Amino acid sequence: MEASKELDTRGLNCPLPILKAKKALADMGSGQLLRVVSTDPGSVRDFQAFARQTGNELVEQTSGGSEFVHVLRRR
């Protein structure tokens, strides 16, 4: 899965990863993928709620070690 844009939000805590993702999605076209890498464990539920509230699709969430990866499809 090839993302159109990738955000590195490692070291940032809520709500910064969500705010940066929201800003990035605003500059993207419909259907494009945004990949966000975070170290905040709370980002898992935050991105689930963000997708529900905004209508953007949460395509994938994975975790490995201390990193959490979220892939969103712009509505």
N, CA, C and O atoms as a MOPAC input file, in Angstrom:
PM7 MOZYME 1SCF
protein

 N      0.84400 1    -1.16500 1     0.00000 1
 C      0.00000 1     0.00000 1     0.00000 1
 C      0.90100 1     1.24500 1     0.00000 1
 O      1.66300 1     1.46700 1     0.94100 1
 N      0.80700 1     2.03500 1    -1.04300 1
 C      1.67200 1     3.20000 1    -1.21800 1
 C      0.95100 1     4.46400 1    -0.75600 1
 O     -0.07000 1     4.84400 1    -1.33000 1
 N      1.47400 1     5.10800 1     0.26800 1
 C      0.87300 1     6.33000 1     0.79500 1
 C      1.32200 1     7.53500 1    -0.02800 1
 O      2.46900 1     7.60200 1    -0.47000 1
 N      0.41700 1     8.47400 1    -0.22700 1
 C      0.74000 1     9.70600 1    -0.94000 1
 C      1.59400 1    10.62800 1    -0.08600 1
 O      2.41000 1    11.39200 1    -0.60000 1
 N      1.39600 1    10.54600 1     1.23700 1
 C      2.12200 1    11.40500 1     2.16300 1
 C      2.37400 1    10.62700 1     3.44500 1
 O      1.56100 1     9.79400 1     3.84500 1
 N      3.51200 1    10.90400 1     4.09100 1
 C      3.82700 1    10.24700 1     5.36200 1
 C      4.16500 1    11.30700 1     6.40500 1
 O      4.88500 1    12.26500 1     6.12700 1
 N      3.63400 1    11.11700 1     7.60500 1
 C      3.90500 1    12.01500 1     8.72700 1
 C      4.66000 1    11.26200 1     9.80900 1
 O      4.29100 1    10.14600 1    10.17400 1
 N      5.71500 1    11.87500 1    10.32000 1
 C      6.45000 1    11.30700 1    11.44200 1
 C      6.07300 1    12.10600 1    12.68800 1
 O      6.50700 1    13.24600 1    12.86000 1
 N      5.26400 1    11.50100 1    13.55000 1
 C      4.85300 1    12.19200 1    14.78100 1
 C      5.44900 1    11.49900 1    16.00300 1
 O      4.89600 1    11.57700 1    17.10000 1
 N      6.57300 1    10.82600 1    15.80900 1
 C      7.23900 1    10.16000 1    16.93100 1
 C      7.61100 1    11.19500 1    17.98400 1
 O      8.10400 1    12.27700 1    17.66700 1
 N      7.36400 1    10.83900 1    19.25100 1
 C      7.71200 1    11.73300 1    20.35200 1
 C      6.62500 1    12.74800 1    20.68000 1
 O      6.72800 1    13.44600 1    21.68900 1
 N      5.58900 1    12.84800 1    19.85700 1
 C      4.49800 1    13.78700 1    20.10800 1
 C      3.34000 1    13.05800 1    20.77800 1
 O      3.03900 1    11.91400 1    20.43800 1
 N      2.69900 1    13.71600 1    21.72200 1
 C      1.55500 1    13.12900 1    22.40400 1
 C      0.27200 1    13.81200 1    21.95600 1
 O      0.29000 1    14.88800 1    21.35900 1
 N     -0.83000 1    13.16100 1    22.25600 1
 C     -2.15200 1    13.65700 1    21.91800 1
 C     -2.30100 1    15.09400 1    22.41400 1
 O     -1.88800 1    15.38700 1    23.53600 1
 N     -2.85300 1    15.96600 1    21.64900 1
 C     -3.54800 1    15.77600 1    20.36500 1
 C     -2.69800 1    16.07600 1    19.13700 1
 O     -3.23300 1    16.13700 1    18.03000 1
 N     -1.38500 1    16.26500 1    19.29900 1
 C     -0.55600 1    16.69500 1    18.16600 1
 C     -0.56500 1    15.75900 1    16.95600 1
 O     -0.65800 1    16.25200 1    15.83200 1
 N     -0.47200 1    14.41400 1    17.12800 1
 C     -0.53300 1    13.56400 1    15.93000 1
 C     -1.83600 1    13.74100 1    15.13600 1
 O     -1.82000 1    13.74400 1    13.90500 1
 N     -2.95300 1    13.88600 1    15.84200 1
 C     -4.24300 1    14.08000 1    15.17800 1
 C     -4.28400 1    15.42600 1    14.46700 1
 O     -4.73500 1    15.51100 1    13.32500 1
 N     -3.81800 1    16.47100 1    15.13000 1
 C     -3.83000 1    17.80500 1    14.52300 1
 C     -2.96300 1    17.85900 1    13.27300 1
 O     -3.34900 1    18.46700 1    12.27400 1
 N     -1.79300 1    17.22700 1    13.32500 1
 C     -0.91800 1    17.20500 1    12.14900 1
 C     -1.54600 1    16.38400 1    11.01600 1
 O     -1.42600 1    16.74400 1     9.84500 1
 N     -2.21000 1    15.29100 1    11.36700 1
 C     -2.88300 1    14.47300 1    10.35300 1
 C     -4.02600 1    15.25000 1     9.71200 1
 O     -4.21300 1    15.19600 1     8.49600 1
 N     -4.77800 1    15.96100 1    10.51700 1
 C     -5.89900 1    16.74800 1    10.00100 1
 C     -5.40700 1    17.79100 1     9.00400 1
 O     -6.01200 1    17.98300 1     7.94900 1
 N     -4.30900 1    18.46300 1     9.33900 1
 C     -3.73200 1    19.48000 1     8.45800 1
 C     -3.22900 1    18.85000 1     7.15100 1
 O     -3.43900 1    19.40000 1     6.07000 1
 N     -2.56800 1    17.69900 1     7.26200 1
 C     -2.03700 1    17.02100 1     6.07300 1
 C     -3.17400 1    16.55900 1     5.16600 1
 O     -3.09100 1    16.70000 1     3.94600 1
 N     -4.23600 1    16.00800 1     5.75500 1
 C     -5.37200 1    15.52400 1     4.96500 1
 C     -6.05700 1    16.66300 1     4.21400 1
 O     -6.56400 1    16.46300 1     3.11000 1
 N     -6.07300 1    17.84600 1     4.80200 1
 C     -6.71000 1    19.00300 1     4.16000 1
 C     -6.01100 1    19.37500 1     2.85600 1
 O     -6.63400 1    19.93800 1     1.95600 1
 N     -4.72000 1    19.06300 1     2.75200 1
 C     -3.94200 1    19.39000 1     1.55500 1
 C     -3.90600 1    18.25000 1     0.54000 1
 O     -3.23200 1    18.35900 1    -0.48400 1
 N     -4.61900 1    17.16400 1     0.81000 1
 C     -4.58400 1    15.98900 1    -0.05800 1
 C     -5.87500 1    15.86300 1    -0.84700 1
 O     -6.90200 1    16.43600 1    -0.48400 1
 N     -5.80600 1    15.10100 1    -1.93400 1
 C     -6.98800 1    14.86100 1    -2.75300 1
 C     -7.78400 1    13.66900 1    -2.24800 1
 O     -7.26800 1    12.82400 1    -1.51800 1
 N     -9.03600 1    13.61600 1    -2.64400 1
 C     -9.91900 1    12.53000 1    -2.24700 1
 C     -9.34700 1    11.18400 1    -2.69100 1
 O     -8.92500 1    11.02900 1    -3.83700 1
 N     -9.33700 1    10.21200 1    -1.77300 1
 C     -8.84600 1     8.87100 1    -2.08400 1
 C     -7.36700 1     8.66100 1    -1.82600 1
 O     -6.89800 1     7.52300 1    -1.83700 1
 N     -6.61600 1     9.74100 1    -1.59100 1
 C     -5.18300 1     9.59400 1    -1.33100 1
 C     -4.95900 1     9.04400 1     0.07700 1
 O     -5.78600 1     9.23300 1     0.96800 1
 N     -3.83200 1     8.36400 1     0.26300 1
 C     -3.51000 1     7.72900 1     1.54100 1
 C     -2.48100 1     8.54000 1     2.31800 1
 O     -1.50500 1     9.04100 1     1.75900 1
 N     -2.72700 1     8.65700 1     3.62800 1
 C     -1.80500 1     9.30500 1     4.54500 1
 C     -1.33400 1     8.26300 1     5.54900 1
 O     -2.14700 1     7.57500 1     6.16700 1
 N     -0.02600 1     8.15000 1     5.70800 1
 C      0.56500 1     7.21200 1     6.67700 1
 C      1.15100 1     8.03000 1     7.81400 1
 O      1.97600 1     8.91600 1     7.59200 1
 N      0.71800 1     7.72600 1     9.04100 1
 C      1.18100 1     8.45400 1    10.22800 1
 C      1.89700 1     7.48000 1    11.15100 1
 O      1.33900 1     6.44800 1    11.52300 1
 N      3.14300 1     7.80700 1    11.52600 1
 C      3.91800 1     6.99300 1    12.45300 1
 C      3.97100 1     7.73000 1    13.78300 1
 O      4.35600 1     8.89800 1    13.83800 1
 N      3.58400 1     7.04500 1    14.85300 1
 C      3.49500 1     7.65900 1    16.17500 1
 C      4.11000 1     6.75000 1    17.22600 1
 O      4.22600 1     5.54100 1    17.02800 1
 N      4.50300 1     7.34600 1    18.34800 1
 C      4.98500 1     6.55400 1    19.48600 1
 C      4.01900 1     6.65200 1    20.65700 1
 O      4.27300 1     6.07900 1    21.71600 1
 N      2.91700 1     7.36900 1    20.48100 1
 C      1.92000 1     7.54500 1    21.53900 1
 C      0.92900 1     6.37900 1    21.50900 1
 O      0.18100 1     6.24200 1    20.54100 1
 N      0.90800 1     5.52900 1    22.55600 1
 C     -0.01800 1     4.39200 1    22.56900 1
 C     -1.49100 1     4.82500 1    22.46600 1
 O     -2.32300 1     4.08000 1    21.94900 1
 N     -1.79900 1     6.01200 1    22.95300 1
 C     -3.16500 1     6.52400 1    22.87900 1
 C     -3.59400 1     6.87100 1    21.47000 1
 O     -4.78000 1     7.07200 1    21.20900 1
 N     -2.63200 1     6.94200 1    20.55600 1
 C     -2.95800 1     7.31100 1    19.17100 1
 C     -3.82700 1     6.25600 1    18.49300 1
 O     -4.54800 1     6.57200 1    17.54700 1
 N     -3.77100 1     5.00900 1    18.95800 1
 C     -4.57700 1     3.94800 1    18.35800 1
 C     -6.06300 1     4.29400 1    18.47200 1
 O     -6.77700 1     4.31400 1    17.46900 1
 N     -6.51900 1     4.56200 1    19.67400 1
 C     -7.94200 1     4.90700 1    19.83700 1
 C     -8.24100 1     6.30700 1    19.30700 1
 O     -9.34600 1     6.56700 1    18.83000 1
 N     -7.25700 1     7.21500 1    19.39000 1
 C     -7.46800 1     8.56600 1    18.87900 1
 C     -7.74600 1     8.56900 1    17.38300 1
 O     -8.64200 1     9.27400 1    16.91900 1
 N     -6.98100 1     7.78300 1    16.62300 1
 C     -7.18400 1     7.75300 1    15.17400 1
 C     -8.47400 1     7.02000 1    14.80200 1
 O     -9.09200 1     7.33700 1    13.78600 1
 N     -8.88200 1     6.04900 1    15.61100 1
 C    -10.16900 1     5.39200 1    15.36600 1
 C    -11.30800 1     6.39500 1    15.52600 1
 O    -12.21400 1     6.44600 1    14.69400 1
 N    -11.26400 1     7.18400 1    16.58500 1
 C    -12.29000 1     8.19800 1    16.82800 1
 C    -12.23500 1     9.29200 1    15.76200 1
 O    -13.27400 1     9.75600 1    15.29300 1
 N    -11.03600 1     9.70100 1    15.38400 1
 C    -10.86000 1    10.73700 1    14.36600 1
 C    -11.49700 1    10.31200 1    13.03900 1
 O    -12.17500 1    11.10300 1    12.38300 1
 N    -11.26900 1     9.05400 1    12.65600 1
 C    -11.83400 1     8.54800 1    11.40000 1
 C    -13.36000 1     8.53600 1    11.46300 1
 O    -14.02600 1     8.93600 1    10.50800 1
 N    -13.90600 1     8.08200 1    12.57200 1
 C    -15.37600 1     8.07100 1    12.73400 1
 C    -15.95600 1     9.48100 1    12.64000 1
 O    -16.98300 1     9.69100 1    11.99400 1
 N    -15.30900 1    10.42700 1    13.27100 1
 C    -15.83100 1    11.79100 1    13.34900 1
 C    -15.68100 1    12.56100 1    12.04600 1
 O    -16.49600 1    13.43600 1    11.75600 1
 N    -14.65700 1    12.25800 1    11.25400 1
 C    -14.37900 1    13.06200 1    10.05500 1
 C    -14.83900 1    12.39600 1     8.76700 1
 O    -14.93300 1    13.05600 1     7.73200 1
 N    -15.12600 1    11.10100 1     8.81100 1
 C    -15.53100 1    10.41300 1     7.58800 1
 C    -14.37400 1     9.92200 1     6.74600 1
 O    -14.58600 1     9.32400 1     5.69200 1
 N    -13.13700 1    10.16800 1     7.19900 1
 C    -11.97200 1     9.60000 1     6.51900 1
 C    -11.87700 1     8.13300 1     6.92100 1
 O    -12.20000 1     7.77000 1     8.05200 1
 N    -11.43400 1     7.29500 1     5.99300 1
 C    -11.37300 1     5.85700 1     6.26700 1
 C    -10.05100 1     5.48300 1     6.92000 1
 O     -8.98400 1     5.82800 1     6.41200 1
 N    -10.11800 1     4.77700 1     8.04700 1
 C     -8.93100 1     4.23200 1     8.69000 1
 C     -8.67000 1     2.88700 1     8.03400 1
 O     -9.31100 1     1.89000 1     8.36500 1
 N     -7.73100 1     2.86400 1     7.10800 1
 C     -7.47600 1     1.68300 1     6.28200 1
 C     -6.72100 1     0.61900 1     7.05800 1
 O     -6.99300 1    -0.57300 1     6.91600 1
 N     -5.76800 1     1.05300 1     7.88100 1
 C     -4.90300 1     0.08500 1     8.56700 1
 C     -4.29800 1     0.70300 1     9.81900 1
 O     -3.98700 1     1.89400 1     9.85000 1
 N     -4.13700 1    -0.11600 1    10.84600 1
 C     -3.38700 1     0.25400 1    12.04600 1
 C     -2.49100 1    -0.91600 1    12.40200 1
 O     -2.95800 1    -2.04900 1    12.51800 1
 N     -1.21200 1    -0.64900 1    12.57600 1
 C     -0.27400 1    -1.69200 1    12.97500 1
 C      0.61700 1    -1.14200 1    14.07800 1
 O      0.76500 1     0.07000 1    14.23500 1
 N      1.20800 1    -2.05800 1    14.84000 1
 C      2.16700 1    -1.63600 1    15.85800 1
 C      3.34100 1    -2.59600 1    15.85200 1
 O      3.19700 1    -3.79600 1    15.61800 1
 N      4.49300 1    -2.03300 1    16.11500 1
 C      5.70800 1    -2.83200 1    16.19600 1
 C      6.65700 1    -2.15700 1    17.15400 1
 O      7.05600 1    -1.01300 1    16.93500 1
 N      7.01900 1    -2.84400 1    18.20100 1
 C      7.88100 1    -2.22900 1    19.20200 1
 C      7.14000 1    -1.09100 1    19.86800 1
 O      6.06100 1    -1.28000 1    20.42900 1
 N      7.72100 1     0.08500 1    19.80400 1
 C      7.09400 1     1.25200 1    20.43700 1
 C      6.43800 1     2.17300 1    19.41100 1
 O      6.05200 1     3.29400 1    19.74000 1
 N      6.31100 1     1.69900 1    18.16000 1
 C      5.73700 1     2.53800 1    17.10400 1
 C      4.35500 1     2.04000 1    16.67200 1
 O      4.08400 1     0.84000 1    16.63400 1
 N      3.51400 1     2.98900 1    16.35700 1
 C      2.15200 1     2.71400 1    15.89200 1
 C      1.98000 1     3.39000 1    14.53900 1
 O      2.28100 1     4.57300 1    14.38400 1
 N      1.49500 1     2.63400 1    13.56400 1
 C      1.32600 1     3.17200 1    12.21600 1
 C     -0.15600 1     3.19100 1    11.87500 1
 O     -0.86200 1     2.19600 1    12.03800 1
 N     -0.61300 1     4.34300 1    11.39700 1
 C     -2.01900 1     4.54200 1    11.04200 1
 C     -2.06500 1     4.96100 1     9.57700 1
 O     -1.33600 1     5.86300 1     9.16600 1
 N     -2.91100 1     4.31700 1     8.79700 1
 C     -3.07900 1     4.68800 1     7.39300 1
 C     -4.51900 1     5.14300 1     7.18800 1
 O     -5.46500 1     4.39500 1     7.43600 1
 N     -4.66400 1     6.37600 1     6.73100 1
 C     -5.97300 1     6.98000 1     6.51100 1
 C     -6.18000 1     7.26600 1     5.02200 1
 O     -5.25600 1     7.68800 1     4.32700 1
 N     -7.40400 1     7.03200 1     4.54400 1
 C     -7.76200 1     7.39300 1     3.17100 1
 C     -8.61600 1     8.65200 1     3.22600 1
 O     -9.65000 1     8.68800 1     3.89300 1
 N     -8.17300 1     9.67400 1     2.52200 1
 C     -8.89700 1    10.95700 1     2.49000 1
 C    -10.27300 1    10.76000 1     1.87500 1
 O    -10.40000 1    10.13900 1     0.82000 1
 N    -11.29900 1    11.28300 1     2.52600 1
 C    -12.66600 1    11.15000 1     2.00000 1
 C    -12.86400 1    12.01900 1     0.78000 1
 O    -13.95100 1    12.03500 1     0.20300 1

